[in-house]
């Protein structure tokens, strides 16, 4: 592991903005970063942001949940503006993970405002979960803040804002190498004597990290060693595909094989199930 220390600049909502970190991983570092966000409420706000120890290599579907923190450095003008609305500030900083950025949730504890320049701390957790193999860029994305200023003459004052990351390259932090997970295709077969119909079901997931399979599964119906029919079916969001074989009447032992050809995050696999017609 190596370490890298920088400072993050942020244009913040009432001095606090939520950070969105791109599809993350990158060098295994305890890292911070310098950049400037664009927000609607205040001018540039200096922030020291530590996004934890990040991995250099991951597997598709793997989750890396780790602690993060930041210190928001309000200048005198920003601190003075905040103090006109209250004597204390608290709230949340969040990122939903849109456009392949890292979701996270951070909290600002109830902090007294001194009316001038001061540091506002925040801490929480972020989650890295790459969904496909390849080289993934670590970058910062959009962010939002939901704050409450309390102690003012008018009572609690909610303040919210959204901020966009720069696009000049400073938002990029590094890269991560993501490999495919082995997949597992669990196959089942059922026969309906009333309809003379066989149903094959396949559930495709990552063998280790349980990422749902995408794409199509090829189902093949056999009677003994004789191939009767092959049909492809699309996997749903849960990685499940199903197919019906009609007019299955002759007595004997049958099998249904489901073959998954792999996708961007999972390797190929297959499964087999059998049933008997009497």
C-alpha positions as CSV (number, residue, x, y, z in Angstrom):
1,X,0.0,0.0,0.0
2,X,1.1,3.6,-0.6
3,X,-0.3,6.8,0.8
4,X,-1.3,10.0,-0.9
5,X,-2.4,13.2,0.8
6,X,-4.0,16.1,-0.9
7,X,-6.8,18.5,-0.2
8,X,-10.2,18.6,-1.8
9,X,-11.8,21.9,-2.9
10,X,-15.5,22.0,-3.0
11,X,-18.1,24.7,-3.8
12,X,-20.6,23.7,-1.1
13,X,-24.2,24.0,-0.1
14,X,-24.1,26.2,3.0
15,X,-20.4,25.2,3.2
16,X,-21.1,21.4,3.1
17,X,-21.4,19.4,-0.1
18,X,-21.8,15.7,-0.5
19,X,-19.2,13.9,-2.5
20,X,-19.8,11.2,-5.2
21,X,-16.8,9.2,-6.0
22,X,-16.7,7.4,-9.3
23,X,-16.6,3.7,-9.9
24,X,-13.9,3.3,-7.3
25,X,-11.1,1.2,-6.4
26,X,-7.8,2.4,-7.7
27,X,-4.5,2.1,-5.9
28,X,-4.7,0.7,-2.3
29,X,-4.2,4.1,-0.7
30,X,-5.5,6.2,2.1
31,X,-6.2,9.0,-0.3
32,X,-7.5,12.6,-0.5
33,X,-7.8,14.8,-3.5
34,X,-7.8,18.5,-4.7
35,X,-10.5,19.7,-7.0
36,X,-13.3,22.3,-7.3
37,X,-17.0,21.4,-7.4
38,X,-19.7,23.6,-8.9
39,X,-22.6,24.3,-6.5
40,X,-25.4,26.9,-6.5
41,X,-25.3,28.3,-3.0
42,X,-21.8,29.4,-1.9
43,X,-18.5,30.2,-3.5
44,X,-15.4,27.9,-3.4
45,X,-15.1,25.9,-0.2
46,X,-11.9,24.1,0.8
47,X,-12.5,20.6,2.0
48,X,-10.1,17.9,3.1
49,X,-11.6,14.6,2.1
50,X,-10.3,11.2,3.0
51,X,-11.9,8.4,1.1
52,X,-10.1,5.5,2.7
53,X,-8.0,2.6,1.7
54,X,-9.0,1.5,-1.9
55,X,-8.1,-1.7,-3.7
56,X,-6.1,-2.0,-6.8
57,X,-7.8,-5.3,-7.9
58,X,-11.4,-6.4,-7.5
59,X,-13.8,-9.0,-8.9
60,X,-17.1,-8.1,-10.6
61,X,-19.8,-8.0,-7.9
62,X,-17.4,-7.7,-5.0
63,X,-18.3,-5.1,-2.4
64,X,-15.8,-2.9,-0.7
65,X,-17.5,-0.9,2.1
66,X,-15.2,1.4,4.0
67,X,-15.0,4.5,6.2
68,X,-14.6,7.9,4.8
69,X,-14.4,11.4,6.3
70,X,-14.0,15.0,5.3
71,X,-13.4,18.3,7.0
72,X,-15.1,21.3,5.4
73,X,-13.0,24.5,5.8
74,X,-15.4,27.4,5.8
75,X,-13.8,30.8,5.1
76,X,-14.9,33.9,7.1
77,X,-17.5,34.9,4.6
78,X,-19.1,31.5,4.4
79,X,-19.1,31.0,8.2
80,X,-20.6,34.5,8.6
81,X,-23.4,33.7,6.1
82,X,-24.2,30.4,7.8
83,X,-24.3,32.0,11.2
84,X,-27.0,34.5,10.1
85,X,-29.3,31.5,9.7
86,X,-28.4,29.6,12.9
87,X,-25.9,28.9,15.7
88,X,-25.4,25.2,14.8
89,X,-25.3,23.1,11.7
90,X,-25.9,19.3,11.1
91,X,-26.9,17.2,8.2
92,X,-26.1,14.5,5.7
93,X,-23.8,14.3,2.6
94,X,-24.9,11.7,0.1
95,X,-24.2,10.3,-3.3
96,X,-26.6,7.9,-5.0
97,X,-24.0,6.4,-7.3
98,X,-25.4,7.7,-10.6
99,X,-23.5,7.1,-13.8
100,X,-21.1,4.6,-12.3
101,X,-20.1,6.8,-9.4
102,X,-19.7,5.4,-5.8
103,X,-22.7,5.8,-3.5
104,X,-21.9,6.9,0.0
105,X,-23.6,8.4,3.1
106,X,-21.9,10.8,5.5
107,X,-23.1,12.8,8.5
108,X,-22.2,16.2,9.9
109,X,-22.7,16.1,13.7
110,X,-24.4,19.0,15.4
111,X,-21.6,21.6,15.2
112,X,-21.6,25.1,16.7
113,X,-21.0,27.9,14.3
114,X,-18.6,30.6,15.4
115,X,-19.5,33.2,12.8
116,X,-16.2,33.1,11.0
117,X,-13.7,30.7,9.4
118,X,-13.9,27.2,10.9
119,X,-13.7,23.5,10.1
120,X,-16.8,21.4,9.9
121,X,-16.2,17.6,10.1
122,X,-18.2,14.8,8.4
123,X,-17.8,11.0,8.4
124,X,-19.6,7.9,7.1
125,X,-19.1,5.0,4.7
126,X,-18.8,4.5,0.9
127,X,-19.4,1.4,-1.2
128,X,-17.4,0.3,-4.2
129,X,-19.1,-2.5,-6.3
130,X,-17.9,-2.8,-9.9
131,X,-20.3,-4.7,-12.1
132,X,-18.1,-5.5,-15.1
133,X,-14.5,-6.6,-15.9
134,X,-11.9,-4.3,-17.3
135,X,-10.0,-1.2,-16.3
136,X,-12.3,1.1,-14.2
137,X,-11.5,4.7,-13.7
138,X,-11.7,6.1,-10.2
139,X,-13.4,9.5,-10.3
140,X,-15.6,11.9,-8.4
141,X,-19.2,12.5,-9.5
142,X,-22.2,14.5,-8.5
143,X,-23.1,15.1,-4.9
144,X,-25.8,16.5,-2.7
145,X,-26.2,18.0,0.8
146,X,-29.2,18.1,3.2
147,X,-28.4,20.4,6.1
148,X,-30.2,21.9,9.0
149,X,-29.2,25.2,10.6
150,X,-30.6,25.6,14.1
151,X,-30.7,28.1,16.8
152,X,-31.7,31.1,14.6
153,X,-34.5,33.5,15.4
154,X,-36.8,31.7,12.8
155,X,-36.1,28.2,14.2
156,X,-34.6,25.4,12.1
157,X,-33.6,26.3,8.6
158,X,-33.2,23.4,6.1
159,X,-30.6,24.0,3.4
160,X,-30.0,21.7,0.4
161,X,-27.9,21.8,-2.7
162,X,-26.5,19.6,-5.5
163,X,-23.0,20.0,-6.9
164,X,-21.3,18.7,-10.0
165,X,-17.8,17.5,-10.3
166,X,-15.2,19.1,-12.6
167,X,-14.6,17.6,-16.0
168,X,-11.1,18.8,-16.6
169,X,-9.5,15.6,-15.4
170,X,-8.9,16.6,-11.7
171,X,-11.9,14.4,-10.8
172,X,-10.0,11.3,-11.8
173,X,-8.2,9.5,-8.9
174,X,-6.8,6.3,-10.5
175,X,-7.8,3.0,-11.9
176,X,-8.8,-0.5,-10.7
177,X,-8.4,-3.8,-12.5
178,X,-11.7,-5.8,-12.3
179,X,-11.8,-9.4,-13.3
180,X,-14.8,-11.7,-14.0
181,X,-16.2,-13.8,-11.3
182,X,-16.9,-17.5,-11.9
183,X,-20.6,-18.1,-12.4
184,X,-23.0,-20.8,-11.2
185,X,-26.1,-21.8,-13.2
186,X,-28.5,-23.6,-10.9
187,X,-31.0,-25.4,-13.1
188,X,-34.4,-27.0,-12.3
189,X,-36.9,-28.9,-14.4
190,X,-40.6,-29.5,-13.8
191,X,-43.2,-31.5,-15.7
192,X,-46.9,-30.8,-15.9
193,X,-48.8,-34.0,-16.7
194,X,-52.0,-32.1,-17.5
195,X,-50.4,-29.7,-20.0
196,X,-47.8,-32.2,-21.2
197,X,-45.3,-29.3,-20.7
198,X,-41.8,-29.2,-19.3
199,X,-40.5,-26.1,-17.6
200,X,-36.8,-25.3,-17.3
201,X,-35.6,-22.6,-14.9
202,X,-32.0,-21.3,-14.6
203,X,-30.7,-19.0,-11.9
204,X,-27.3,-17.4,-12.8
205,X,-25.1,-15.7,-10.2
206,X,-21.5,-15.1,-9.5
207,X,-20.1,-18.0,-7.7
208,X,-18.3,-15.9,-5.1
209,X,-19.9,-12.4,-5.0
210,X,-23.4,-13.3,-6.2
211,X,-23.6,-10.8,-9.1
212,X,-26.8,-11.6,-11.1
213,X,-26.1,-12.8,-14.6
214,X,-27.3,-10.8,-17.6
215,X,-28.0,-11.7,-21.2
216,X,-29.5,-15.0,-22.4
217,X,-29.5,-18.7,-21.4
218,X,-29.7,-21.5,-23.9
219,X,-32.0,-24.3,-22.7
220,X,-31.8,-27.7,-24.4
221,X,-34.4,-30.4,-23.9
222,X,-33.2,-34.0,-24.4
223,X,-34.9,-37.4,-24.2
224,X,-32.0,-39.7,-23.3
225,X,-29.2,-38.5,-25.5
226,X,-31.5,-37.3,-28.3
227,X,-31.8,-33.5,-28.6
228,X,-35.5,-32.5,-29.0
229,X,-35.3,-28.7,-28.9
230,X,-33.2,-25.8,-27.9
231,X,-34.6,-22.4,-26.9
232,X,-33.0,-19.2,-25.6
233,X,-34.5,-17.1,-22.8
234,X,-33.4,-13.7,-21.4
235,X,-32.3,-13.4,-17.8
236,X,-34.3,-11.0,-15.7
237,X,-32.8,-8.5,-13.2
238,X,-32.5,-11.2,-10.6
239,X,-30.5,-13.4,-13.0
240,X,-33.4,-15.9,-13.6
241,X,-34.5,-17.2,-16.9
242,X,-37.4,-19.7,-17.7
243,X,-38.6,-21.6,-20.7
244,X,-41.5,-23.9,-21.5
245,X,-41.3,-27.0,-23.7
246,X,-44.7,-28.0,-25.0
247,X,-46.0,-31.4,-26.3
248,X,-43.8,-33.5,-24.2
249,X,-45.8,-36.8,-24.1
250,X,-43.7,-39.9,-24.7
251,X,-42.7,-41.8,-21.6
252,X,-39.1,-41.8,-20.6
253,X,-36.4,-39.9,-18.9
254,X,-35.7,-36.3,-20.0
255,X,-33.2,-33.7,-19.2
256,X,-33.0,-29.9,-19.5
257,X,-29.5,-28.3,-19.8
258,X,-29.1,-24.5,-19.3
259,X,-26.0,-22.9,-20.7
260,X,-25.0,-19.4,-19.8
261,X,-22.4,-18.0,-22.1
262,X,-21.0,-15.4,-19.7
263,X,-21.4,-11.6,-19.7
264,X,-19.3,-8.5,-18.8
265,X,-18.9,-9.6,-15.2
266,X,-19.3,-13.3,-15.1
267,X,-17.7,-16.3,-16.8
268,X,-19.7,-19.0,-18.6
269,X,-21.3,-21.9,-16.8
270,X,-24.1,-24.5,-17.2
271,X,-26.5,-26.6,-15.2
272,X,-28.6,-29.7,-15.8
273,X,-31.8,-31.1,-14.3
274,X,-33.9,-34.1,-15.2
275,X,-37.5,-35.3,-15.0
276,X,-39.4,-38.4,-16.0
277,X,-42.6,-38.8,-18.0
278,X,-44.6,-41.9,-17.1
